[in-house]
Amino acid sequence: MVHSSGLVYLAFVGLVGQAMATRAPRDLHSRAGKISTSLPLHKRVSRRSNGLSDLDTRIAQLLTTKSKYGLSLDEEDFKATSRLSKRASGSQVALAGNDESYYASISLGTPSYTYEVALDTGSADLVMITSDANMQACGSECTITSQLYPATNGSSSAKSLGQSVDIVYGTGSANGVLVADTMTMGGFTAQQNIAACDNVTGLTTSPDQSGLMGLAFQALSASGSMPFLQGLYTAGSLSQPLFALAGASIGPQDVPSFDAVVPGGFMDIGTTNSSLYTGTINYVGLTAGKGLYWQIPLDAMTVQGTNLGISASAVVIDSGTNSIAVPQSVASAIYAGISGSQAIPNSGGLYAYPCATSVTLTMTFGGVVYSMLPKNFNTGTATKSGTYCVGAVSSLGTSQSAKDTFIVGTPFLMSLYQVYRFEPPAVGFATITTASVLTSGGIPESNGTSASGGPSSGSKTPVRITATGTAAASATGSASGSSGSSSTTRGSALGAILGLAMTAGAFAALA
């Protein structure tokens, strides 16, 4: 078995602290001492003037997903890696994060500063880049404009837990310490464990992103720390034992500027918001209870109205993955149902289909059929002629671990109001509203603003970092299709996505 060289390893040594909820502000919704709130999300959308999908970026993102879930590489992955290397321009450029990432504001430390973090239901650690990070500089496009976390060097409430953090990913690394500090999100405040990375090489994020917030379960945490929202639930602070995500479906085709930060929807904590969805919420119990992932069974899939005969005993609902990533047999069946589709050579598992085709993809969970918006299946044109477009479904490969992994990421989730319920453990779906209310929250405060008189965003010093980075976690699942084979395996339970590994390259036309 060949293991991915891009796999992230996080090592923690020492004791592990726990998140403890404190009283929230009085202006939040309250019920019998418990509270709930709704906070706006935002996202960065990059519109490319030539209309092309950044194919090499998507290849790198797919390889990152495979690393995140501890999957073995196969021959197609090595061809994709070689492709990226051969197309290198001689210098490394930063990636601005994928268009499907959603960010929320959190406050950390004393004095309290606001940071933007990506929301990832497929990992469980809060990982922050520290302001004293020793990073290798790269090109001008690598400038990070966000405020970075000072940890014990700038926050009087930050306490070192005496644990080292070592991250190895691809050609780079990051290390630091595990600290406990005061965290506030949407009015909820808790003492939270943070993986504070202060020695970083070859790591990149979106220019707006200071870190990543894992929303899965404590058992998945590389440090053993309890995730923030699970901590609120455990402390009995939530009006209802759940949180919900409603991401606005805004893509590059919807914005006029090359690079724009736009309102991205809402996150509800301790409540659901009926103005953000239509119909009723259908709950599906987690396959393994409160285990590692938000993982539920898939009943069926259709493409262009044809039932593919595909089901899965456990699929991961992952807001941190920008594709529907499935075993090779499932991807082949899906694209066989889309006339004119073909695999993109040396891409690691990407496919192209005729842009003129409107793709209708459905998935059935808990007996209810949910449809994906056709525009979300289209991730951009694959050729300069605009004849072929890159599809949102990608193959994880043919390895045994890939055959047992099924990930439903943001292209499908953007069509749904998603509810993640701690008790009884379940994921709930409802059809998301198409009303303008999804973008009514505006854009949250810029990074670096202080609630108690620290430096403003105008006094920040830009940080430059090298364009490499990846992540890891593990998945347990079983997919079955016409081949009839299914089994369950587990990858390495590791950490969280901080960035993307790639070397810059040119777009390629399909053969």
N, C-alpha and C positions, 0 to 999 in steps of 0.2 A: 504493500500500500504506500502510495506517495502522498506525503503530507504537504500542505500549503506552506511555502516559505514566508507568506505574508501574515501568518497567524500571529495574533497579539498574545503576549504572555504578561499577566499582571501578577506580581508576587507581593503579598502583604505579610509582614512578620509582627506579631505582638497581639495585644488585646483589641477587641472590637467594641466600639461604642454603639449606642442605640439612639434613634431619633425620639425626642420627647416633645409632644405638642404642648403649647402654651395657649393662654386665652387670646382670642382673636379680637380685632376691633369691633366696636359695638354697631357700626353701620352695616355689617353683614347680616344676611338673613339668619335668624336664630330660631331654634325650636328646642325647648327643654334643655338649654345649655349647649346644644350642638349648633353648628353653623354651616352655611353653604355660601358659595360665591360663584360668579362667572367672570372670567377675565379674557380680554382680547388676545388673539394670536396674530402673528404676521409672518410673511414669507418674502424671500428675495426671488425675483423672477428675472431671468436673463433672456432678452430677446436678441437674436442674432440677425444681422441685417440680410444675410444671404439665405435665411430660412432653414439652414441645415441643422440637423441634430448634431451635437458634438459627440460624434461616434466614439472617439477614443476615450472621452470622459466617461461615457456610459459603459464602455468595456472595463475601465478601471473600477467603476462603481460596482459592476457585477462581480469582479474578482474580489473586491472588498466584502461584498455580501457573503461570498463563499468562505472567506476567512472568518467573518463574524460568526458563522455557524459551524466552524471547525471542519469544513468539508475537504475531502481529498481532491487534489488537482488531477485532471486527466489530460490527454494529449491536446485537446482543443484549448485548454487553458494555457498550456505552454506555448502554443501557437499565438494565442492572444498576447501573452507577455512578450514574445519575440516581436510581434507587430508593433507594440508600443515602443519598444527599444529601437527598432529600425527607423521609426518615424520621428525619432527625437530630433529636435531642432538644434541641439547642442547646448541648450540651457533649459532649466526647469522653470515652469510657470505655475502659479497657484491656481487652484480650482476654487471657484466661488460657491461651492456647495451645490447640491442638486436642486432643481427647481421645485421639487416636491417636499422639501424640508419646511417644517413649521417651527417657529420660535416663540417662546414665551419669556416674559420678564420675571426674574427673581431678584431678591435683595439678599446680600450676604454681609456679615461682619459688623463691626463697630469701629468707626462710623459705617453706616449702612450705604452700600452702593448698589446700583441697578445693573444687572448683567442679562444678556440674552443667551438662552440655552436652547438647543434643539431638543425636541420631545421624542423619546424613543421607547415605545412599549416593548421593544425587543431586547432591552438590557436593563440593568438594575442599579448601576452606580452613578453617583453625581461626580463627574470629572471636570475639573477646572484647570485652565492654564494660568499659572501665577504671574504676577506683574514683574517679578524678579527673574523670570525665566531666562536661561542662557540659550539663546536660539541662534542658529546659523542664518545669516541673511541670504535672501535670494533676490530675484528681479523686482522691479518696481510694482508689478502686479500682485506681489505677495504682502503688501501692507495690510496689517490688521488694524482696523479702525475702532475696535471695541475696547472697552476698559477691561483689564485683566485683573484677576483676583490676587490680592496681596498676601493672603494667608496670615501667618504669624508675624510677618514683617510689616503689616499695616493694619491689621484688625486686632483690637485689644481683646476681643471675645474669642479669637481663634486659639485652640489648644491642640498641641501636637499629641497624638495618641501613641507615639513611639513606634510607629510602623513604617517601614520603607515601602515605597511603591516603585516597581521597575516594569517598564513597558517596552517590549521589543516588537517592532513591526517592520517587515520588509527591510528597507535599507536605512531605517531610522530607529530612534529610541526616545524614550522619555522616562524620567524618574523624578521622584519627590517623596512626599510623606502623606500619610493619612492624618487629617486634622478634623476636629469637631468645631463647628462655628454656628452662629445664629443665622437661620435662613427664614425668609418670609416670602410667601407666594400667595397672591390673591387674598392677603389679609391673614392667612394662617402663618403662625410662627413656630419654629421647632429648632432644637439643637440637632444638627445634621452632620453626619460624617461626609467628608469631601476628599477625593483623591486629588491632591494639589500637586500638579506637575511643574517642576521648576527647572529642569534641565532637558531641553527639547531640541532635537535635530530631526530634520526631514519630516516635520509635522505641519499640516495646514488645515484650516477650517474656513468657513465663510468669513468674510471681513467683519460681519456683524456678530459672529459667534464667539463667546468666551468659554463655552463648555457644552456639555451634553448631560441631560437629565434622564436617567433610566427610570421607567415606569413599570417595570415588571416586578417579580417577587424577590424577597430577600434571599431565597435559596439560590438564585442566579447571580447574586452579587459576588464579585471577585474578592471583596474585602470582608464579606459576611455582614455588611452593614444593612440596616433596614432602609429601603427607599422612602423618600419623604412622604409620599401619599399613603403608602402602606402604614407608615408610622402614625399619621393622623387617624387612620381607621383604627389601628390597634389602641390608640389612646382614647377612643370614643369621642373624637372631636367633630365628626362629620354628621350632618343631619341625616344623610343616607350614606350607606357604606359603598360609595362608588365615585368615579369621576367619568367625564364624558368629553369627547373631542368632536368638533364640528368644523372641518377644514373647508374653506372656500375653494372651489375648483377654479383657480386662476392660473393660466399657463402663459408661456411666452407670446402666444397669439393674442392675448388679451391686454397687453400693455404696449404703449407707444415707444417707450424709451429702451435703450440698450440694456440697462441694468436698473431695476426698480424694486424698492421695498414697498409692499402693498399690504393692506389689511388681509388677514388670512383666516378669519373665522373666530371661534371661541372655544375655550376650555371651561367646562363646568366642574366644580369640585363640591362634592356632597349634595349634588342636586342634578336633575335633568331639566332641560328648558324646552318646552313644547313649541316655542316659536321657531326653533331651529330644525324641526323635523315634521314630517307628515305621517298620519296613521298612528300605529302603536309600536312600542319597542318590543321586539321579539328576543327573549333571552335564551341562550344556549349554554348549558353547563360546561365548565372546563373539563377537558379530557382527564386531567390528573389532579383536579381540585386546585388548591392553592399550591402549585408546584413551582416550576421555573418560569414558564411563559403564560401569556394569555393565549391558550391553545384550545381549539374547539374542533369538532368533526365537521367535515364537508360532505353534504349529501349528494350533490350532483353539480355538473357544469354543462353549459350549452354554449355553442358559438354559432352565430347566424341562424339560431332557432333549432339547431340539431343537438340532441342529447349525446354527449361524448362517451357516456358510460364510465365516467371518472368519478371516484369518490376518494376520500382520505379520512383515516381515523383521527388524525390530529393535524391541523394546520395552524401555524403561528400567525397571529394578527400583529403586524409589526409596522408601526408608524415611522420607524427609522430606516425602512427599505424602500427604494424608489422604483420597485418593479413587482410584478407577480412572478416570483421565482419558484420554478417547479422542476420535477425530474424531467429528463430528456424525453421519456415516453409521453408525458403529459403535454409538453411543449409541442412535440411533433403532431400529436392528435389535434391540438388547438389550431395550429397553422395549416394543417391539412384541410381544415374546414373553412379556410379563408383562401379563396381562389387566387392564384398567382403569387403566393407567399414563397419565400425561400430563406434558408439560413444564410447569415452574413459570414463569409469566409474569415477565419482567423479572428473571430470576435469573442470567443469564449462562451457563446450561447445566445447571441442576439439574433433576431429575425427581422426581415423586412417584408412588407406587403404593399400592394398597390394603394397609393394615397387616395385614389378616387373611391376606394371601398370604405363604407361606413361599417365598422365592426361592432356587432352586438354580442357582448359576452355576459353571461349570467352565472351566478353561483347560488346554490341553495344551502341555507343553514337553518337547522331546526324546522325544516319543512316549508320555509318561506323563500321565495325566489327573489334575488336582488340583482339589479342590472347595473352594469358599468356604463358611465357616460362614454359614448363613442369618441369624443374628443380627448378623453383621458387615455384611451388606448394608443393614440398617436403621439409619439414623443418627438416628432420632428422628421423632416425629410432626410433620407439616407443618401440621395444622389442630387447633384446640382440641377439635373433636369426636373426634379420634383416629382418623378414618376413613382418612386418607392419611399415609404416611410418606415421608421423603426417602431416595432411594436412594443407594448408595455410588458408582454409576457416574455420571460427569458428562461433559458435552460440552466439548471444547476449541474448538469453533466450526467455521466453514466456510472459513477462510482457507487458503491453500496450505500455510503452515507448520503449521497445525493438522491438516490432512489427513495429514501425514507424521509426527505425533507420537503416541505411544502410551505411557502411563505406568501401571505397575502399582504402586500405593501400598499403604499399611498395611492397609486393609480386607481385601484379599486376602492380603497377606503374613502377617497374624496367624494364618492357618491353616497356615502352613508353617514348618519349620525351614530357614533360608536359609544357605547356605554361599557365601562370596565367595572364590574361589580365584585367587591371583595367577599360579600356574604349575602346569600349563598354564592359561591364563586361562579361567575358566568361572564360572557360577553353578550351584549345586547346590540341589535342593529335596528335602525329605522331609516326610511328614505329621507335624505337630507333635503331641507327646503332650498328652493332656487331663488328665494326672495333676497332683496338687498340687505336684509337684516344681518346676513353672514359677514358683510363687510362694513357694518355700521360701527364697529368697535374702534375704527381708526388704527393708527400705528402707535404702539406703546412708546414710552420715554426712551430717548437714546441711551446707549450704554454710557456708563461712567457718571451718571448723575447721582448726587449724594442726597440722602434724606436728612443728613445732619451736618451739612456744611463742609464737605470735602471738596476736592477738585472737580470742576465741571468737565463736560465732554470737550470743551474748547481747550483745556489744558493738558490733554492726554499726549503722551509721546507714542507715535506709531511704532508698532513692533513688526519686524519682518521675519518671516519664517520660510523654510524650504518646503517645496510642494511634494510631500509624501505623508502617508499616514493611513492607518487602517484600524481594524478592530477585531474582536472575537467574542463569541458567545457559544451557546450550544442549542441544539434543537432536537426534539424527539417527535417523530411523526411517522406516518405510514400512508403512502399514496398507492392507489390501485387504479388501473385502467384496463384496456383491452388485454394487456399482457397477463393480468390476473395475479401478479406477484405483489406481495406486501410484507413488510417486516418492520421492526422498530429498532433503531440504534440511537446512540447519543454521542454527540461531538464533545469537544472540550468546553466546559463551562467557564468562560473567561469574561472579558470585559465589555467595553462599549465603543461605538464608533466615534472617533475624534476627527477623522478627515478621510481623504482619499489618496490612494497610491497611484501615481501615473507619471509619465514623462510626456511632454507636449508632443503632439503629432498632427499631421494633416488629415483632413477628411478623405475618405476613400469611396469611390464609386463601386457599386456592386458589379461583380463579374457578369 
